[in-house]
């Protein structure tokens, strides 16, 4: 029972972070370790900045260009 509650809590937390737009650094790290071993990995701060840039762009309105 407790493992099911813990798993539900994990998914609830992940869902809440995604709803407010917080990036999943742990997911990124797991992906990099599994899929791209040996390649440099962004720090949390670099990852957060990159996700913010991807979400909001460079301050110009009207798309990516």
PDB file of N, H, CA, C and O in Angstrom:
ATOM      1  N   UNK A   1       0.817  -1.200   0.000  1.00  0.00           N
ATOM      2  CA  UNK A   1       0.000   0.000   0.000  1.00  0.00           C
ATOM      3  C   UNK A   1       0.856   1.257   0.000  1.00  0.00           C
ATOM      4  O   UNK A   1       0.599   2.187  -0.764  1.00  0.00           O
ATOM      5  N   UNK A   2       1.878   1.288   0.860  1.00  0.00           N
ATOM      6  H   UNK A   2       2.087   0.533   1.481  1.00  0.00           H
ATOM      7  CA  UNK A   2       2.698   2.491   0.951  1.00  0.00           C
ATOM      8  C   UNK A   2       3.503   2.737  -0.315  1.00  0.00           C
ATOM      9  O   UNK A   2       3.734   3.888  -0.687  1.00  0.00           O
ATOM     10  N   UNK A   3       3.936   1.662  -0.985  1.00  0.00           N
ATOM     11  H   UNK A   3       3.748   0.728  -0.683  1.00  0.00           H
ATOM     12  CA  UNK A   3       4.676   1.859  -2.232  1.00  0.00           C
ATOM     13  C   UNK A   3       3.763   2.459  -3.299  1.00  0.00           C
ATOM     14  O   UNK A   3       4.205   3.271  -4.111  1.00  0.00           O
ATOM     15  N   UNK A   4       2.500   2.064  -3.298  1.00  0.00           N
ATOM     16  H   UNK A   4       2.141   1.404  -2.638  1.00  0.00           H
ATOM     17  CA  UNK A   4       1.535   2.631  -4.245  1.00  0.00           C
ATOM     18  C   UNK A   4       1.301   4.108  -3.943  1.00  0.00           C
ATOM     19  O   UNK A   4       1.218   4.923  -4.861  1.00  0.00           O
ATOM     20  N   UNK A   5       1.195   4.454  -2.669  1.00  0.00           N
ATOM     21  H   UNK A   5       1.262   3.791  -1.923  1.00  0.00           H
ATOM     22  CA  UNK A   5       1.024   5.857  -2.283  1.00  0.00           C
ATOM     23  C   UNK A   5       2.260   6.673  -2.640  1.00  0.00           C
ATOM     24  O   UNK A   5       2.144   7.803  -3.113  1.00  0.00           O
ATOM     25  N   UNK A   6       3.441   6.106  -2.418  1.00  0.00           N
ATOM     26  H   UNK A   6       3.536   5.188  -2.034  1.00  0.00           H
ATOM     27  CA  UNK A   6       4.678   6.809  -2.751  1.00  0.00           C
ATOM     28  C   UNK A   6       4.769   7.051  -4.250  1.00  0.00           C
ATOM     29  O   UNK A   6       5.166   8.130  -4.690  1.00  0.00           O
ATOM     30  N   UNK A   7       4.403   6.048  -5.026  1.00  0.00           N
ATOM     31  H   UNK A   7       4.080   5.171  -4.668  1.00  0.00           H
ATOM     32  CA  UNK A   7       4.431   6.189  -6.480  1.00  0.00           C
ATOM     33  C   UNK A   7       3.409   7.229  -6.935  1.00  0.00           C
ATOM     34  O   UNK A   7       3.699   8.039  -7.817  1.00  0.00           O
ATOM     35  N   UNK A   8       2.223   7.212  -6.343  1.00  0.00           N
ATOM     36  H   UNK A   8       1.988   6.555  -5.627  1.00  0.00           H
ATOM     37  CA  UNK A   8       1.199   8.199  -6.687  1.00  0.00           C
ATOM     38  C   UNK A   8       1.688   9.603  -6.329  1.00  0.00           C
ATOM     39  O   UNK A   8       1.466  10.550  -7.083  1.00  0.00           O
ATOM     40  N   UNK A   9       2.352   9.737  -5.183  1.00  0.00           N
ATOM     41  H   UNK A   9       2.533   8.967  -4.570  1.00  0.00           H
ATOM     42  CA  UNK A   9       2.903  11.033  -4.782  1.00  0.00           C
ATOM     43  C   UNK A   9       3.967  11.521  -5.742  1.00  0.00           C
ATOM     44  O   UNK A   9       4.040  12.713  -6.041  1.00  0.00           O
ATOM     45  N   UNK A  10       4.790  10.611  -6.224  1.00  0.00           N
ATOM     46  H   UNK A  10       4.731   9.643  -5.981  1.00  0.00           H
ATOM     47  CA  UNK A  10       5.837  10.966  -7.193  1.00  0.00           C
ATOM     48  C   UNK A  10       5.212  11.523  -8.467  1.00  0.00           C
ATOM     49  O   UNK A  10       5.627  12.565  -8.975  1.00  0.00           O
ATOM     50  N   UNK A  11       4.198  10.806  -8.978  1.00  0.00           N
ATOM     51  H   UNK A  11       3.861   9.960  -8.566  1.00  0.00           H
ATOM     52  CA  UNK A  11       3.539  11.245 -10.205  1.00  0.00           C
ATOM     53  C   UNK A  11       2.742  12.533 -10.005  1.00  0.00           C
ATOM     54  O   UNK A  11       2.675  13.368 -10.908  1.00  0.00           O
ATOM     55  N   UNK A  12       2.148  12.696  -8.847  1.00  0.00           N
ATOM     56  H   UNK A  12       2.203  12.018  -8.114  1.00  0.00           H
ATOM     57  CA  UNK A  12       1.429  13.924  -8.550  1.00  0.00           C
ATOM     58  C   UNK A  12       2.393  15.105  -8.530  1.00  0.00           C
ATOM     59  O   UNK A  12       2.107  16.158  -9.100  1.00  0.00           O
ATOM     60  N   UNK A  13       3.532  14.927  -7.872  1.00  0.00           N
ATOM     61  H   UNK A  13       3.764  14.071  -7.409  1.00  0.00           H
ATOM     62  CA  UNK A  13       4.541  15.987  -7.835  1.00  0.00           C
ATOM     63  C   UNK A  13       5.044  16.335  -9.221  1.00  0.00           C
ATOM     64  O   UNK A  13       5.196  17.511  -9.553  1.00  0.00           O
ATOM     65  N   UNK A  14       5.303  15.321 -10.033  1.00  0.00           N
ATOM     66  H   UNK A  14       5.179  14.366  -9.763  1.00  0.00           H
ATOM     67  CA  UNK A  14       5.766  15.553 -11.396  1.00  0.00           C
ATOM     68  C   UNK A  14       4.704  16.293 -12.192  1.00  0.00           C
ATOM     69  O   UNK A  14       5.022  17.218 -12.940  1.00  0.00           O
ATOM     70  N   UNK A  15       3.459  15.898 -12.041  1.00  0.00           N
ATOM     71  H   UNK A  15       3.201  15.146 -11.434  1.00  0.00           H
ATOM     72  CA  UNK A  15       2.370  16.560 -12.755  1.00  0.00           C
ATOM     73  C   UNK A  15       2.244  18.024 -12.353  1.00  0.00           C
ATOM     74  O   UNK A  15       2.041  18.897 -13.198  1.00  0.00           O
ATOM     75  N   UNK A  16       2.366  18.282 -11.055  1.00  0.00           N
ATOM     76  H   UNK A  16       2.531  17.573 -10.369  1.00  0.00           H
ATOM     77  CA  UNK A  16       2.264  19.661 -10.577  1.00  0.00           C
ATOM     78  C   UNK A  16       3.403  20.522 -11.139  1.00  0.00           C
ATOM     79  O   UNK A  16       3.178  21.659 -11.554  1.00  0.00           O
ATOM     80  N   UNK A  17       4.617  19.981 -11.152  1.00  0.00           N
ATOM     81  H   UNK A  17       4.800  19.057 -10.816  1.00  0.00           H
ATOM     82  CA  UNK A  17       5.740  20.741 -11.700  1.00  0.00           C
ATOM     83  C   UNK A  17       5.536  21.030 -13.179  1.00  0.00           C
ATOM     84  O   UNK A  17       5.833  22.132 -13.640  1.00  0.00           O
ATOM     85  N   UNK A  18       5.030  20.050 -13.929  1.00  0.00           N
ATOM     86  H   UNK A  18       4.788  19.155 -13.553  1.00  0.00           H
ATOM     87  CA  UNK A  18       4.786  20.261 -15.355  1.00  0.00           C
ATOM     88  C   UNK A  18       3.678  21.278 -15.595  1.00  0.00           C
ATOM     89  O   UNK A  18       3.734  22.045 -16.556  1.00  0.00           O
ATOM     90  N   UNK A  19       2.667  21.287 -14.721  1.00  0.00           N
ATOM     91  H   UNK A  19       2.622  20.664 -13.940  1.00  0.00           H
ATOM     92  CA  UNK A  19       1.558  22.240 -14.881  1.00  0.00           C
ATOM     93  C   UNK A  19       2.024  23.678 -14.725  1.00  0.00           C
ATOM     94  O   UNK A  19       1.518  24.572 -15.404  1.00  0.00           O
ATOM     95  N   UNK A  20       2.978  23.908 -13.845  1.00  0.00           N
ATOM     96  H   UNK A  20       3.389  23.183 -13.294  1.00  0.00           H
ATOM     97  CA  UNK A  20       3.453  25.276 -13.639  1.00  0.00           C
ATOM     98  C   UNK A  20       4.707  25.571 -14.444  1.00  0.00           C
ATOM     99  O   UNK A  20       5.260  26.666 -14.348  1.00  0.00           O
ATOM    100  N   UNK A  21       5.160  24.610 -15.236  1.00  0.00           N
ATOM    101  H   UNK A  21       4.710  23.720 -15.314  1.00  0.00           H
ATOM    102  CA  UNK A  21       6.260  24.855 -16.148  1.00  0.00           C
ATOM    103  C   UNK A  21       7.644  24.651 -15.577  1.00  0.00           C
ATOM    104  O   UNK A  21       8.612  25.148 -16.153  1.00  0.00           O
ATOM    105  N   UNK A  22       7.780  23.941 -14.467  1.00  0.00           N
ATOM    106  H   UNK A  22       6.993  23.539 -13.999  1.00  0.00           H
ATOM    107  CA  UNK A  22       9.113  23.674 -13.930  1.00  0.00           C
ATOM    108  C   UNK A  22       9.714  22.478 -14.657  1.00  0.00           C
ATOM    109  O   UNK A  22       9.059  21.444 -14.787  1.00  0.00           O
ATOM    110  N   UNK A  23      10.932  22.601 -15.124  1.00  0.00           N
ATOM    111  H   UNK A  23      11.465  23.441 -15.018  1.00  0.00           H
ATOM    112  CA  UNK A  23      11.552  21.501 -15.856  1.00  0.00           C
ATOM    113  C   UNK A  23      11.952  20.342 -14.944  1.00  0.00           C
ATOM    114  O   UNK A  23      12.149  20.528 -13.744  1.00  0.00           O
ATOM    115  N   UNK A  24      12.068  19.177 -15.506  1.00  0.00           N
ATOM    116  H   UNK A  24      11.907  19.026 -16.482  1.00  0.00           H
ATOM    117  CA  UNK A  24      12.418  17.960 -14.777  1.00  0.00           C
ATOM    118  C   UNK A  24      13.903  17.652 -14.965  1.00  0.00           C
ATOM    119  O   UNK A  24      14.271  16.924 -15.887  1.00  0.00           O
ATOM    120  N   UNK A  25      14.746  18.192 -14.114  1.00  0.00           N
ATOM    121  H   UNK A  25      14.448  18.784 -13.366  1.00  0.00           H
ATOM    122  CA  UNK A  25      16.184  17.987 -14.222  1.00  0.00           C
ATOM    123  C   UNK A  25      16.549  16.526 -14.007  1.00  0.00           C
ATOM    124  O   UNK A  25      17.420  16.008 -14.706  1.00  0.00           O
ATOM    125  N   UNK A  26      15.907  15.847 -13.061  1.00  0.00           N
ATOM    126  H   UNK A  26      15.199  16.267 -12.494  1.00  0.00           H
ATOM    127  CA  UNK A  26      16.209  14.439 -12.796  1.00  0.00           C
ATOM    128  C   UNK A  26      15.933  13.571 -14.021  1.00  0.00           C
ATOM    129  O   UNK A  26      16.677  12.632 -14.302  1.00  0.00           O
ATOM    130  N   UNK A  27      14.864  13.888 -14.748  1.00  0.00           N
ATOM    131  H   UNK A  27      14.259  14.651 -14.520  1.00  0.00           H
ATOM    132  CA  UNK A  27      14.533  13.154 -15.973  1.00  0.00           C
ATOM    133  C   UNK A  27      15.603  13.389 -17.026  1.00  0.00           C
ATOM    134  O   UNK A  27      16.007  12.457 -17.722  1.00  0.00           O
ATOM    135  N   UNK A  28      16.066  14.631 -17.147  1.00  0.00           N
ATOM    136  H   UNK A  28      15.737  15.388 -16.582  1.00  0.00           H
ATOM    137  CA  UNK A  28      17.133  14.969 -18.080  1.00  0.00           C
ATOM    138  C   UNK A  28      18.407  14.196 -17.753  1.00  0.00           C
ATOM    139  O   UNK A  28      19.038  13.630 -18.646  1.00  0.00           O
ATOM    140  N   UNK A  29      18.788  14.170 -16.472  1.00  0.00           N
ATOM    141  H   UNK A  29      18.276  14.629 -15.747  1.00  0.00           H
ATOM    142  CA  UNK A  29      20.002  13.470 -16.044  1.00  0.00           C
ATOM    143  C   UNK A  29      19.893  11.982 -16.361  1.00  0.00           C
ATOM    144  O   UNK A  29      20.837  11.394 -16.888  1.00  0.00           O
ATOM    145  N   UNK A  30      18.755  11.367 -16.047  1.00  0.00           N
ATOM    146  H   UNK A  30      17.988  11.845 -15.618  1.00  0.00           H
ATOM    147  CA  UNK A  30      18.560   9.943 -16.328  1.00  0.00           C
ATOM    148  C   UNK A  30      18.651   9.667 -17.827  1.00  0.00           C
ATOM    149  O   UNK A  30      19.250   8.676 -18.244  1.00  0.00           O
ATOM    150  N   UNK A  31      18.061  10.538 -18.629  1.00  0.00           N
ATOM    151  H   UNK A  31      17.575  11.343 -18.290  1.00  0.00           H
ATOM    152  CA  UNK A  31      18.119  10.389 -20.083  1.00  0.00           C
ATOM    153  C   UNK A  31      19.551  10.489 -20.581  1.00  0.00           C
ATOM    154  O   UNK A  31      19.986   9.668 -21.388  1.00  0.00           O
ATOM    155  N   UNK A  32      20.287  11.488 -20.108  1.00  0.00           N
ATOM    156  H   UNK A  32      19.933  12.155 -19.453  1.00  0.00           H
ATOM    157  CA  UNK A  32      21.671  11.672 -20.548  1.00  0.00           C
ATOM    158  C   UNK A  32      22.535  10.477 -20.161  1.00  0.00           C
ATOM    159  O   UNK A  32      23.347  10.014 -20.963  1.00  0.00           O
ATOM    160  N   UNK A  33      22.367   9.975 -18.944  1.00  0.00           N
ATOM    161  H   UNK A  33      21.708  10.351 -18.293  1.00  0.00           H
ATOM    162  CA  UNK A  33      23.171   8.835 -18.489  1.00  0.00           C
ATOM    163  C   UNK A  33      22.859   7.573 -19.289  1.00  0.00           C
ATOM    164  O   UNK A  33      23.761   6.787 -19.579  1.00  0.00           O
ATOM    165  N   UNK A  34      21.596   7.374 -19.645  1.00  0.00           N
ATOM    166  H   UNK A  34      20.864   8.013 -19.409  1.00  0.00           H
ATOM    167  CA  UNK A  34      21.197   6.172 -20.366  1.00  0.00           C
ATOM    168  C   UNK A  34      21.493   6.266 -21.864  1.00  0.00           C
ATOM    169  O   UNK A  34      22.010   5.321 -22.459  1.00  0.00           O
ATOM    170  N   UNK A  35      21.166   7.400 -22.463  1.00  0.00           N
ATOM    171  H   UNK A  35      20.746   8.168 -21.979  1.00  0.00           H
ATOM    172  CA  UNK A  35      21.224   7.535 -23.914  1.00  0.00           C
ATOM    173  C   UNK A  35      22.527   8.144 -24.428  1.00  0.00           C
ATOM    174  O   UNK A  35      22.971   7.816 -25.528  1.00  0.00           O
ATOM    175  N   UNK A  36      23.134   9.014 -23.652  1.00  0.00           N
ATOM    176  H   UNK A  36      22.774   9.280 -22.758  1.00  0.00           H
ATOM    177  CA  UNK A  36      24.340   9.724 -24.091  1.00  0.00           C
ATOM    178  C   UNK A  36      25.451   9.627 -23.047  1.00  0.00           C
ATOM    179  O   UNK A  36      25.942  10.654 -22.581  1.00  0.00           O
ATOM    180  N   UNK A  37      25.853   8.416 -22.674  1.00  0.00           N
ATOM    181  H   UNK A  37      25.454   7.581 -23.054  1.00  0.00           H
ATOM    182  CA  UNK A  37      26.887   8.299 -21.635  1.00  0.00           C
ATOM    183  C   UNK A  37      28.208   8.912 -22.110  1.00  0.00           C
ATOM    184  O   UNK A  37      28.582   8.798 -23.278  1.00  0.00           O
ATOM    185  N   UNK A  38      28.889   9.553 -21.192  1.00  0.00           N
ATOM    186  H   UNK A  38      28.586   9.645 -20.243  1.00  0.00           H
ATOM    187  CA  UNK A  38      30.185  10.141 -21.508  1.00  0.00           C
ATOM    188  C   UNK A  38      30.116  11.539 -22.085  1.00  0.00           C
ATOM    189  O   UNK A  38      31.142  12.209 -22.199  1.00  0.00           O
ATOM    190  N   UNK A  39      28.920  11.995 -22.454  1.00  0.00           N
ATOM    191  H   UNK A  39      28.087  11.450 -22.361  1.00  0.00           H
ATOM    192  CA  UNK A  39      28.796  13.350 -22.980  1.00  0.00           C
ATOM    193  C   UNK A  39      28.608  14.327 -21.829  1.00  0.00           C
ATOM    194  O   UNK A  39      28.061  13.965 -20.788  1.00  0.00           O
ATOM    195  N   UNK A  40      29.061  15.567 -22.012  1.00  0.00           N
ATOM    196  H   UNK A  40      29.505  15.862 -22.857  1.00  0.00           H
ATOM    197  CA  UNK A  40      28.888  16.560 -20.937  1.00  0.00           C
ATOM    198  C   UNK A  40      27.414  16.796 -20.625  1.00  0.00           C
ATOM    199  O   UNK A  40      26.560  16.765 -21.510  1.00  0.00           O
ATOM    200  N   UNK A  41      27.142  17.030 -19.352  1.00  0.00           N
ATOM    201  H   UNK A  41      27.836  17.055 -18.633  1.00  0.00           H
ATOM    202  CA  UNK A  41      25.778  17.240 -18.884  1.00  0.00           C
ATOM    203  C   UNK A  41      25.660  18.665 -18.334  1.00  0.00           C
ATOM    204  O   UNK A  41      26.573  19.153 -17.667  1.00  0.00           O
ATOM    205  N   UNK A  42      24.549  19.320 -18.611  1.00  0.00           N
ATOM    206  H   UNK A  42      23.808  18.924 -19.152  1.00  0.00           H
ATOM    207  CA  UNK A  42      24.319  20.665 -18.083  1.00  0.00           C
ATOM    208  C   UNK A  42      24.135  20.616 -16.569  1.00  0.00           C
ATOM    209  O   UNK A  42      23.599  19.649 -16.028  1.00  0.00           O
ATOM    210  N   UNK A  43      24.584  21.661 -15.900  1.00  0.00           N
ATOM    211  H   UNK A  43      25.020  22.446 -16.339  1.00  0.00           H
ATOM    212  CA  UNK A  43      24.282  21.804 -14.477  1.00  0.00           C
ATOM    213  C   UNK A  43      22.798  22.140 -14.357  1.00  0.00           C
ATOM    214  O   UNK A  43      22.141  22.435 -15.356  1.00  0.00           O
ATOM    215  N   UNK A  44      22.273  22.096 -13.132  1.00  0.00           N
ATOM    216  H   UNK A  44      22.807  21.857 -12.321  1.00  0.00           H
ATOM    217  CA  UNK A  44      20.863  22.440 -12.936  1.00  0.00           C
ATOM    218  C   UNK A  44      20.589  23.860 -13.427  1.00  0.00           C
ATOM    219  O   UNK A  44      19.578  24.112 -14.082  1.00  0.00           O
ATOM    220  N   UNK A  45      21.494  24.783 -13.107  1.00  0.00           N
ATOM    221  H   UNK A  45      22.315  24.578 -12.575  1.00  0.00           H
ATOM    222  CA  UNK A  45      21.302  26.182 -13.503  1.00  0.00           C
ATOM    223  C   UNK A  45      21.304  26.324 -15.018  1.00  0.00           C
ATOM    224  O   UNK A  45      20.473  27.049 -15.565  1.00  0.00           O
ATOM    225  N   UNK A  46      22.222  25.645 -15.712  1.00  0.00           N
ATOM    226  H   UNK A  46      22.897  25.056 -15.267  1.00  0.00           H
ATOM    227  CA  UNK A  46      22.262  25.694 -17.173  1.00  0.00           C
ATOM    228  C   UNK A  46      20.993  25.082 -17.769  1.00  0.00           C
ATOM    229  O   UNK A  46      20.417  25.622 -18.713  1.00  0.00           O
ATOM    230  N   UNK A  47      20.569  23.958 -17.209  1.00  0.00           N
ATOM    231  H   UNK A  47      21.037  23.519 -16.442  1.00  0.00           H
ATOM    232  CA  UNK A  47      19.361  23.290 -17.677  1.00  0.00           C
ATOM    233  C   UNK A  47      18.142  24.190 -17.503  1.00  0.00           C
ATOM    234  O   UNK A  47      17.323  24.321 -18.413  1.00  0.00           O
ATOM    235  N   UNK A  48      18.026  24.814 -16.323  1.00  0.00           N
ATOM    236  H   UNK A  48      18.691  24.708 -15.584  1.00  0.00           H
ATOM    237  CA  UNK A  48      16.894  25.685 -16.048  1.00  0.00           C
ATOM    238  C   UNK A  48      16.875  26.862 -17.030  1.00  0.00           C
ATOM    239  O   UNK A  48      15.826  27.186 -17.586  1.00  0.00           O
ATOM    240  N   UNK A  49      18.035  27.504 -17.246  1.00  0.00           N
ATOM    241  H   UNK A  49      18.887  27.241 -16.794  1.00  0.00           H
ATOM    242  CA  UNK A  49      18.115  28.628 -18.195  1.00  0.00           C
ATOM    243  C   UNK A  49      17.744  28.191 -19.604  1.00  0.00           C
ATOM    244  O   UNK A  49      17.026  28.899 -20.310  1.00  0.00           O
ATOM    245  N   UNK A  50      18.237  27.018 -20.018  1.00  0.00           N
ATOM    246  H   UNK A  50      18.820  26.442 -19.446  1.00  0.00           H
ATOM    247  CA  UNK A  50      17.948  26.519 -21.358  1.00  0.00           C
ATOM    248  C   UNK A  50      16.452  26.269 -21.528  1.00  0.00           C
ATOM    249  O   UNK A  50      15.885  26.600 -22.570  1.00  0.00           O
ATOM    250  N   UNK A  51      15.805  25.686 -20.512  1.00  0.00           N
ATOM    251  H   UNK A  51      16.265  25.416 -19.666  1.00  0.00           H
ATOM    252  CA  UNK A  51      14.361  25.427 -20.577  1.00  0.00           C
ATOM    253  C   UNK A  51      13.575  26.734 -20.597  1.00  0.00           C
ATOM    254  O   UNK A  51      12.592  26.846 -21.329  1.00  0.00           O
ATOM    255  N   UNK A  52      13.989  27.725 -19.805  1.00  0.00           N
ATOM    256  H   UNK A  52      14.788  27.634 -19.210  1.00  0.00           H
ATOM    257  CA  UNK A  52      13.322  29.023 -19.808  1.00  0.00           C
ATOM    258  C   UNK A  52      13.463  29.690 -21.170  1.00  0.00           C
ATOM    259  O   UNK A  52      12.509  30.275 -21.684  1.00  0.00           O
ATOM    260  N   UNK A  53      14.650  29.602 -21.749  1.00  0.00           N
ATOM    261  H   UNK A  53      15.425  29.128 -21.332  1.00  0.00           H
ATOM    262  CA  UNK A  53      14.885  30.179 -23.077  1.00  0.00           C
ATOM    263  C   UNK A  53      14.011  29.483 -24.119  1.00  0.00           C
ATOM    264  O   UNK A  53      13.434  30.139 -24.987  1.00  0.00           O
ATOM    265  N   UNK A  54      13.915  28.166 -24.033  1.00  0.00           N
ATOM    266  H   UNK A  54      14.384  27.633 -23.328  1.00  0.00           H
ATOM    267  CA  UNK A  54      13.090  27.416 -24.981  1.00  0.00           C
ATOM    268  C   UNK A  54      11.611  27.775 -24.830  1.00  0.00           C
ATOM    269  O   UNK A  54      10.869  27.831 -25.810  1.00  0.00           O
ATOM    270  N   UNK A  55      11.203  28.015 -23.590  1.00  0.00           N
ATOM    271  H   UNK A  55      11.806  27.969 -22.794  1.00  0.00           H
ATOM    272  CA  UNK A  55       9.791  28.319 -23.333  1.00  0.00           C
ATOM    273  C   UNK A  55       9.435  29.749 -23.716  1.00  0.00           C
ATOM    274  O   UNK A  55       8.408  29.984 -24.352  1.00  0.00           O
ATOM    275  N   UNK A  56      10.269  30.697 -23.335  1.00  0.00           N
ATOM    276  H   UNK A  56      11.103  30.507 -22.818  1.00  0.00           H
ATOM    277  CA  UNK A  56       9.929  32.112 -23.499  1.00  0.00           C
ATOM    278  C   UNK A  56      10.662  32.812 -24.633  1.00  0.00           C
ATOM    279  O   UNK A  56      10.300  33.933 -24.989  1.00  0.00           O
ATOM    280  N   UNK A  57      11.671  32.192 -25.206  1.00  0.00           N
ATOM    281  H   UNK A  57      11.965  31.281 -24.917  1.00  0.00           H
ATOM    282  CA  UNK A  57      12.393  32.802 -26.305  1.00  0.00           C
ATOM    283  C   UNK A  57      13.353  33.874 -25.849  1.00  0.00           C
ATOM    284  O   UNK A  57      13.753  33.924 -24.686  1.00  0.00           O
ATOM    285  N   UNK A  58      13.713  34.722 -26.777  1.00  0.00           N
ATOM    286  H   UNK A  58      13.388  34.681 -27.722  1.00  0.00           H
ATOM    287  CA  UNK A  58      14.732  35.734 -26.495  1.00  0.00           C
ATOM    288  C   UNK A  58      14.149  37.099 -26.162  1.00  0.00           C
ATOM    289  O   UNK A  58      14.856  38.104 -26.244  1.00  0.00           O
ATOM    290  N   UNK A  59      12.899  37.156 -25.796  1.00  0.00           N
ATOM    291  H   UNK A  59      12.324  36.340 -25.730  1.00  0.00           H
ATOM    292  CA  UNK A  59      12.285  38.426 -25.418  1.00  0.00           C
ATOM    293  C   UNK A  59      11.517  39.099 -26.543  1.00  0.00           C
ATOM    294  O   UNK A  59      10.761  40.039 -26.298  1.00  0.00           O
ATOM    295  N   UNK A  60      11.698  38.636 -27.764  1.00  0.00           N
ATOM    296  H   UNK A  60      12.312  37.873 -27.963  1.00  0.00           H
ATOM    297  CA  UNK A  60      10.952  39.192 -28.892  1.00  0.00           C
ATOM    298  C   UNK A  60       9.588  38.528 -28.956  1.00  0.00           C
ATOM    299  O   UNK A  60       9.459  37.336 -28.679  1.00  0.00           O
ATOM    300  N   UNK A  61       8.606  39.272 -29.309  1.00  0.00           N
ATOM    301  H   UNK A  61       8.711  40.241 -29.534  1.00  0.00           H
ATOM    302  CA  UNK A  61       7.281  38.673 -29.455  1.00  0.00           C
ATOM    303  C   UNK A  61       7.099  38.220 -30.901  1.00  0.00           C
ATOM    304  O   UNK A  61       7.762  38.718 -31.811  1.00  0.00           O
ATOM    305  N   UNK A  62       6.199  37.276 -31.093  1.00  0.00           N
ATOM    306  H   UNK A  62       5.661  36.871 -30.354  1.00  0.00           H
ATOM    307  CA  UNK A  62       5.878  36.863 -32.449  1.00  0.00           C
ATOM    308  C   UNK A  62       6.633  35.645 -32.945  1.00  0.00           C
ATOM    309  O   UNK A  62       6.811  35.498 -34.155  1.00  0.00           O
ATOM    310  N   UNK A  63       7.078  34.779 -32.074  1.00  0.00           N
ATOM    311  H   UNK A  63       6.933  34.898 -31.092  1.00  0.00           H
ATOM    312  CA  UNK A  63       7.695  33.528 -32.544  1.00  0.00           C
ATOM    313  C   UNK A  63       9.182  33.460 -32.296  1.00  0.00           C
ATOM    314  O   UNK A  63       9.732  34.238 -31.517  1.00  0.00           O
ATOM    315  N   UNK A  64       9.814  32.542 -32.952  1.00  0.00           N
ATOM    316  H   UNK A  64       9.367  31.910 -33.584  1.00  0.00           H
ATOM    317  CA  UNK A  64      11.221  32.262 -32.681  1.00  0.00           C
ATOM    318  C   UNK A  64      12.163  33.180 -33.440  1.00  0.00           C
ATOM    319  O   UNK A  64      13.326  33.298 -33.056  1.00  0.00           O
ATOM    320  N   UNK A  65      11.723  33.818 -34.474  1.00  0.00           N
ATOM    321  H   UNK A  65      10.777  33.722 -34.786  1.00  0.00           H
ATOM    322  CA  UNK A  65      12.635  34.626 -35.294  1.00  0.00           C
ATOM    323  C   UNK A  65      12.333  36.067 -35.080  1.00  0.00           C
ATOM    324  O   UNK A  65      12.983  36.929 -35.673  1.00  0.00           O
TER     325      UNK A  65
END
